[in-house]
Amino acid sequence: MSAAAMGSPGRRIWAMVYRHLCLYRGSWPRALELMYWPVLQMLIWAFVTRYTGQFQGALAIAAGSLIGAVLLWETALRSQMGFTISFLEELWSRNLGNLFVSPIRPWELVASLMVMSIARAAIGVGTAALLAWLMAAFDITSLGLPLVPFLLNLMVFGWAIALMVTAMILRHGAGAESLAWSVLFGLAPLSAVFYPVSVLPAWLQPVALALPTTHVFEGMRAVLAGSVFPAGHLAWAFGLNLLFMGAAVWIFIAIFGVARRRGLLLTVGE
Amino acid sequence: MIEAIRVEGLVKRYPGLGGKDVLAVDGIDFTVPRGQTVALLGGNGAGKTTTIAMLLGLLLPTAGRISCLGHDMAHDRFAALARMNFSSPYVALPHRLTVAQNFRVYGHLYGVPRIDRRIAELAEAFDLKALLDRKSGELSAGQKTRVALAKALVNRPELLLLDEPTASLDPDTADQLRGWLERYRAETGASILLASHNMAEVERLCSDVLMMKQGRIVDRGPPGALIAKYGRLNLEEVFLDIARGTGEARRLAAE
C-alpha cells in the first residue's frame, strides 16, 4: 500500500497531538506552566473567599460565586491560550514551512490545536478545581448539569477568539504574538465574570450581552443562587457562539488565502 | 508518461509600494521529467524560491498552471503533497523533539506504514543511529541538514524539492549527501528539483539546468551543453556570464 493511501485525517491530527505531547514530556517548565497561572489565580481568590466568608449577608454569598467564576473564566482563557500557544510553538520552532507543505489540511491543523487546547485546559483548570475544593470547599460539580454546557460554551468561545488571533499572527507575523495573551483578558470586564451584568452602565449592558461568556456567568450565578436550569442564558450563549465561531472561521479562511497570495506563509516566523 | 512537474505560463506578481507591482516570476514554462534531477539556478532575487513556493502550494500564482505528479496544484494539491517532500535549511524541525520523535511526527503526517522500520532505514542510510534520541536543537548544522534530508525522504517521495541542500555543510558531509541523493534517485526513480548555488553540485547531480534571471528562464539545457554553448570551463562561469550579462550571455541577449 502506498504511503499516501495510508494517510487519514485522524492520523494527521494525531501526528500533531503527538508532537505536542513529546514537547511537554521533554520540557518540565512547559508542563509546569500549564498549571501555574490557574493555581495562582485560585490561591488568590480562595484567600479572598476565606476573608469575605467571615462576613454575613450578600458579601458572603458573592464570595461563594467568585470561586466558580474563577474556574469558569480560566476554562475560557486556557482553551484560547492552549490553542494559540500550540500554534505559536510551530512558529517559534520555524516548523510551519514543513507543516504547510505536508498533506495536513488547515482544518486538521485547527482540530489538533483544539485537542491540545482541551488537554491543556483540563490539566490547568482540573488542578485549580481540586485546589478550590481543598482550600475553599467549593465543588465545581455542585453546579450540576448546567456545568457541561457552561464549559462547552466557554471552550468554543475560547477557540473562536484563538482562531481570530491565529489569523492575525498569520497576517502580521510574530508582531501579533502578544494578542495570544491579551485579547480574552480584554473581554473579561464585559463578560461580567465576577459581578452581575446589571452592575455595568446601561449603555454597556447590550455590548456585554452580545458575548456568550456573559450569559454563561449570568447563568452560573443563577444556578448558585438556587434558580432552575438557566435555559434562556444557555440558548443565548450557544446562539452567540455560533455567530462568533462562524465569523472566526470566515476570518481564518480569508486570511489564510491572503497569506497564500502574499507569500506570508514563507515569512510568518520572521 | 506524465512529467513529475509541468509548469505553464507561471506568473507571480506581488503588490509593491506606491501601487507598483513587483514581478517576481514572469511567465515561465518548464517540465521536470520522471526520474531526473533538474536544477533551478539564478542569483538572489531571480525567482527561484518564489517558484518553489508555488510548486509546494505555499504561494498562489497570479497566473499560470502547475501540475505535480499529474495533480493540478490549484485544486488537488494535498494528493500531490502526500507523494512529495521538501527540504530547506531555512525551515527547521521542532528543536525540543528528538530526531526519532520528529521522524515519527512526519511519518504520521505522511501516512507512512510501519514508521519504526522506516526510521531504522533512514537512520542506517544517513548514519543517524547515534542521533535518534538527541533533541534536534542540540545538533550541529551539518547533523541538522542530514536529519532534514532524512525527514524529506520519510514518505519515500516520488518528487523531492530541495532548496540549498548542502548549504552550511563541510565538503565531506556535502559529498556524502550528494551520494545519498544519487542513490535515492537511482533506486526509486524519483524526480528531484534542486535549487543550489553550488555549481559543482549541480554539474554532478543534474541532467538539466534551468537558468533564471529577473523572474524569467533565460536559458536551459544539460550542464555540459550549456558549458559548451557559453564556451566556458564549468557551470560557475556560465552562471556568472548570465548573472552579469557578460560573454556569450551578452551576445545572446543582443540577438
Boltz contact constraints between the chains, C-beta under 6 A:
constraints:
  - contact:
      token1: [A, 3]
      token2: [B, 110]
      max_distance: 6.0
  - contact:
      token1: [A, 3]
      token2: [B, 111]
      max_distance: 6.0
  - contact:
      token1: [A, 3]
      token2: [B, 112]
      max_distance: 6.0
  - contact:
      token1: [A, 3]
      token2: [B, 155]
      max_distance: 6.0
  - contact:
      token1: [A, 4]
      token2: [B, 82]
      max_distance: 6.0
  - contact:
      token1: [A, 4]
      token2: [B, 83]
      max_distance: 6.0
  - contact:
      token1: [A, 6]
      token2: [B, 111]
      max_distance: 6.0
  - contact:
      token1: [A, 6]
      token2: [B, 113]
      max_distance: 6.0
  - contact:
      token1: [A, 7]
      token2: [B, 82]
      max_distance: 6.0
  - contact:
      token1: [A, 7]
      token2: [B, 111]
      max_distance: 6.0
  - contact:
      token1: [A, 11]
      token2: [B, 108]
      max_distance: 6.0
  - contact:
      token1: [A, 12]
      token2: [B, 109]
      max_distance: 6.0
  - contact:
      token1: [A, 15]
      token2: [B, 105]
      max_distance: 6.0
  - contact:
      token1: [A, 15]
      token2: [B, 108]
      max_distance: 6.0
  - contact:
      token1: [A, 15]
      token2: [B, 109]
      max_distance: 6.0
  - contact:
      token1: [A, 19]
      token2: [B, 105]
      max_distance: 6.0
  - contact:
      token1: [A, 22]
      token2: [B, 97]
      max_distance: 6.0
  - contact:
      token1: [A, 22]
      token2: [B, 101]
      max_distance: 6.0
  - contact:
      token1: [A, 23]
      token2: [B, 96]
      max_distance: 6.0
  - contact:
      token1: [A, 26]
      token2: [B, 96]
      max_distance: 6.0
  - contact:
      token1: [A, 27]
      token2: [B, 96]
      max_distance: 6.0
  - contact:
      token1: [A, 93]
      token2: [B, 94]
      max_distance: 6.0
  - contact:
      token1: [A, 93]
      token2: [B, 95]
      max_distance: 6.0
  - contact:
      token1: [A, 94]
      token2: [B, 91]
      max_distance: 6.0
  - contact:
      token1: [A, 94]
      token2: [B, 92]
      max_distance: 6.0
  - contact:
      token1: [A, 95]
      token2: [B, 94]
      max_distance: 6.0
  - contact:
      token1: [A, 97]
      token2: [B, 91]
      max_distance: 6.0
  - contact:
      token1: [A, 98]
      token2: [B, 91]
      max_distance: 6.0
  - contact:
      token1: [A, 100]
      token2: [B, 58]
      max_distance: 6.0
  - contact:
      token1: [A, 101]
      token2: [B, 56]
      max_distance: 6.0
  - contact:
      token1: [A, 101]
      token2: [B, 86]
      max_distance: 6.0
  - contact:
      token1: [A, 102]
      token2: [B, 109]
      max_distance: 6.0
  - contact:
      token1: [A, 103]
      token2: [B, 78]
      max_distance: 6.0
  - contact:
      token1: [A, 103]
      token2: [B, 81]
      max_distance: 6.0
  - contact:
      token1: [A, 103]
      token2: [B, 82]
      max_distance: 6.0
  - contact:
      token1: [A, 104]
      token2: [B, 109]
      max_distance: 6.0
  - contact:
      token1: [A, 260]
      token2: [B, 60]
      max_distance: 6.0
  - contact:
      token1: [A, 261]
      token2: [B, 60]
      max_distance: 6.0
  - contact:
      token1: [A, 263]
      token2: [B, 59]
      max_distance: 6.0
  - contact:
      token1: [A, 265]
      token2: [B, 58]
      max_distance: 6.0
  - contact:
      token1: [A, 266]
      token2: [B, 53]
      max_distance: 6.0
  - contact:
      token1: [A, 266]
      token2: [B, 58]
      max_distance: 6.0
